[in-house]
Amino acid sequence: MASRARHSSNPAHAAPGLTRSPLALPPRAHALAGWALLPLRIFLGATFLFAGLQKLSNPNFFDANSPSSIQAQLIASARISPIHLLIGHLIQYAVPLGILISLGEIAVGIGMLLGLWTRVAALGGAVLAFSLFLTVSFHASPYFTGADIVFFFTFLPFLVAGAGGAIALDTWFAKRASEELGFGDPTPYVVTFAGIQDFCGNFDAGRCRAQHGSVCGPQGCPVLEGGRSSIVQHKKPDEVDRRTVVIGATAVAVAGVAGVALAGATAGLGRAIGGAPKAKSGTASLNGGTTTTAAASGSTTTTSPLGTAIGAAATVPVGGAATFTAPNGDPGIVLQPTKGQFLAYDAICPHAGCTVSFSKAADLMVCPCHGSEFKVANGDVIAGPSPTGLAKFAITEGGNGQLYLKA
């Protein structure tokens, strides 16, 4: 029995004068899910908080004239997403949807960083990531080049483990509620089963006296399975669970108010100091009398023996570009690198379906969503993640000054 006395958990036997820092790792922390996942939890929290604040501080995100706006992203996604029918109905609510996504990302970020209702925050993050996967990166090829599906799976361990006893408000609230009601510290620690056999006092030649002489093992062990069970083992919530929820709900309310205030301040500051330049229409929109290409205007393209008229050649500046709507309904882009030389491409990025735009400074066509770059001369991809180049249209200038897409 002397060997067992050395393992006593009675505070009276602890070494005097020793205090443990609340930031110190527990013994064998690498084997505890919460501590092993702590770097990932911090990364996810910081990333989602930054993403939400960035959207709110960027005026272009809510500007329908910007190629990187929520409206432009929804329009592009509506063409390729497996839930395109739903997205088509959401385009008219693009701004409130963008605000909702931003606030959702901020809530997930705060929850993950603080370890506050970690499982709920992880669920919210997984839903957001999977929604973005269905709308933005569903057709990313190879699939792992789209970050959304990766983010979805990185949230799943937190749905299982929560904060897992690591540094988190959830851990502190659970400990406080349990100790207030006399159940002691519920924080999990890793102990070898040989150690349990040593200090349990019921181990006898491979058998457990507390279990009527049954074989000693982790299953049914009175040490491992003793104490509170409650919702941890799918039982009804007890007073500790209810107390933990009350304390946590109060903290969630405080964090929610702080998050909304932070979001409002970020949005106001971003617009006050011009955190992102106001979207400018550096690319003209082709229109030539009755042959306008803006589908929203109600006008339609016309056809002739030369092909489908898309607008006046004079609209396309030398060294610049103009947009049009292709006969297949996709957005198109026409460029005039040198006077009288016209090139036209389908402006849908093959990576995830965003609409590319022309960068005059770089003399490239660039995807605003994931940064793919394409050559002006032939539409070939020169920087991924797009797996292929842009589809090219055959284009000619008619004697009447109109541009035509050849059939």
WOPETA-V11419 format. One record per residue. N is the residue number from 1. SS is DSSP state (A for helix, B for strand, O for the rest). Layout:
BEGIN
n,ss
N,SS
N,SS
END
This chain:
BEGIN
n,ss
1,O
2,A
3,A
4,A
5,A
6,O
7,O
8,O
9,O
10,O
11,A
12,A
13,A
14,O
15,O
16,O
17,O
18,O
19,O
20,O
21,O
22,O
23,O
24,O
25,O
26,O
27,O
28,O
29,A
30,A
31,A
32,O
33,A
34,A
35,A
36,A
37,O
38,A
39,A
40,A
41,A
42,A
43,A
44,A
45,A
46,A
47,A
48,A
49,A
50,A
51,A
52,A
53,A
54,A
55,A
56,A
57,A
58,O
59,A
60,A
61,A
62,A
63,O
64,O
65,O
66,O
67,O
68,O
69,O
70,A
71,A
72,A
73,A
74,A
75,A
76,A
77,A
78,A
79,A
80,A
81,O
82,O
83,O
84,A
85,A
86,A
87,A
88,A
89,A
90,A
91,A
92,A
93,A
94,A
95,A
96,A
97,A
98,A
99,A
100,A
101,A
102,A
103,A
104,A
105,A
106,A
107,A
108,A
109,A
110,A
111,A
112,A
113,A
114,A
115,O
116,O
117,O
118,A
119,A
120,A
121,A
122,A
123,A
124,A
125,A
126,A
127,A
128,A
129,A
130,A
131,A
132,A
133,A
134,A
135,A
136,O
137,O
138,O
139,O
140,O
141,O
142,O
143,A
144,A
145,A
146,O
147,A
148,A
149,A
150,A
151,A
152,A
153,A
154,A
155,A
156,A
157,A
158,A
159,A
160,A
161,A
162,O
163,O
164,O
165,O
166,O
167,O
168,O
169,A
170,A
171,A
172,A
173,A
174,A
175,A
176,A
177,A
178,A
179,A
180,A
181,O
182,O
183,O
184,O
185,O
186,O
187,O
188,O
189,O
190,O
191,O
192,O
193,A
194,A
195,A
196,A
197,A
198,A
199,A
200,A
201,O
202,O
203,B
204,B
205,O
206,O
207,B
208,B
209,A
210,A
211,A
212,O
213,O
214,B
215,B
216,O
217,O
218,O
219,O
220,O
221,O
222,O
223,O
224,O
225,O
226,O
227,O
228,O
229,O
230,A
231,A
232,A
233,A
234,O
235,O
236,O
237,O
238,O
239,A
240,A
241,A
242,A
243,A
244,A
245,A
246,A
247,A
248,A
249,A
250,A
251,A
252,A
253,A
254,A
255,A
256,A
257,A
258,A
259,A
260,A
261,A
262,A
263,A
264,A
265,A
266,A
267,A
268,A
269,A
270,A
271,A
272,A
273,O
274,O
275,O
276,O
277,O
278,O
279,O
280,O
281,O
282,O
283,O
284,B
285,B
286,O
287,O
288,O
289,O
290,O
291,O
292,O
293,O
294,O
295,A
296,A
297,A
298,O
299,O
300,O
301,O
302,B
303,B
304,B
305,O
306,O
307,B
308,B
309,B
310,B
311,B
312,B
313,A
314,A
315,A
316,O
317,O
318,O
319,O
320,O
321,B
322,B
323,B
324,B
325,B
326,O
327,O
328,O
329,O
330,O
331,B
332,B
333,B
334,B
335,B
336,O
337,O
338,O
339,O
340,O
341,O
342,O
343,B
344,B
345,B
346,B
347,O
348,B
349,O
350,O
351,O
352,O
353,O
354,O
355,B
356,B
357,B
358,B
359,B
360,O
361,O
362,O
363,O
364,B
365,B
366,B
367,B
368,O
369,O
370,O
371,O
372,O
373,B
374,B
375,B
376,O
377,O
378,O
379,O
380,O
381,B
382,B
383,B
384,O
385,O
386,O
387,O
388,O
389,O
390,O
391,O
392,B
393,B
394,O
395,B
396,B
397,B
398,O
399,O
400,O
401,O
402,B
403,B
404,B
405,B
406,O
407,O
END
